[in-house]
């Protein structure tokens, strides 16, 4: 890369393979191959949600009952096979 000029080639992603830099006598101010794109870092969300029910409860059930707010008061939580549809689910 040609560092003698302060031109757009200094920040171009294609500068290592650029053919215009070979005999460049003046600063490059415009180039159709210019690319200075830097992808944004990925945002990773960490789930900090904790269930409102006690995880040590044996009778917390399976299916919808695992995270239902009415789990402690519900008569269906100990149903074998779990509850998968419930009008009382919150």
C-alpha positions in Angstrom: 0.0 0.0 0.0 1.1 3.5 -0.8 1.4 5.5 2.4 2.8 8.7 0.9 -0.7 10.1 0.4 -3.5 10.6 2.8 -6.2 9.3 0.5 -9.1 7.0 0.6 -6.9 4.0 0.0 -5.7 4.1 3.7 -9.1 2.9 4.9 -10.1 0.7 1.9 -10.7 -3.0 2.5 -9.4 -3.7 -1.1 -6.1 -1.8 -0.8 -3.9 -5.0 -0.6 -5.2 -6.2 -4.0 -5.7 -2.8 -5.6 -4.3 -2.3 -9.1 -4.6 1.5 -8.9 -2.0 1.7 -6.2 0.8 0.4 -8.4 1.6 3.6 -10.3 -0.3 6.1 -8.2 1.3 9.6 -8.4 -1.5 11.5 -6.8 -3.9 11.0 -3.9 -7.0 8.9 -4.8 -10.1 10.8 -3.9 -12.6 8.7 -5.7 -12.6 5.0 -6.6 -15.4 2.7 -7.8 -13.8 -0.2 -5.9 -13.6 1.7 -2.6 -15.0 -0.4 0.3 -14.6 0.7 4.0 -17.5 -1.4 5.3 -17.0 -2.8 8.9 -19.8 -5.1 10.0 -21.4 -4.2 13.3 -20.6 -6.6 16.1 -23.3 -9.2 16.9 -25.5 -8.4 19.9 -25.9 -11.4 22.1 -28.8 -11.2 24.5 -28.5 -13.1 27.8 -31.7 -14.3 29.2 -31.9 -13.2 32.8 -35.5 -14.3 33.4 -35.9 -16.4 36.4 -39.1 -18.5 37.0 -41.3 -17.1 39.7 -42.0 -20.7 40.9 -39.6 -22.5 43.2 -37.4 -24.8 41.1 -37.2 -27.2 44.0 -40.9 -27.9 44.0 -41.5 -31.5 42.9 -45.1 -30.8 42.0 -44.4 -28.0 39.5 -45.7 -30.2 36.6 -44.7 -30.3 33.0 -46.0 -28.5 30.0 -47.6 -25.1 30.5 -47.5 -25.5 34.3 -43.7 -25.1 34.5 -43.9 -21.3 34.0 -47.5 -20.5 34.8 -48.0 -17.8 37.5 -50.9 -19.7 39.0 -48.7 -22.8 39.5 -48.8 -22.8 43.3 -52.7 -22.5 43.4 -53.6 -24.8 40.5 -55.3 -28.2 40.9 -54.0 -29.4 37.5 -50.2 -29.1 38.1 -49.7 -32.7 39.1 -51.6 -34.2 36.1 -49.6 -37.0 34.6 -48.4 -36.2 31.1 -48.6 -32.4 31.8 -51.0 -29.7 30.8 -50.7 -28.5 27.2 -53.8 -26.4 26.9 -55.3 -24.4 29.8 -57.7 -21.5 30.1 -56.2 -20.4 33.4 -52.6 -20.1 32.0 -50.8 -16.9 32.8 
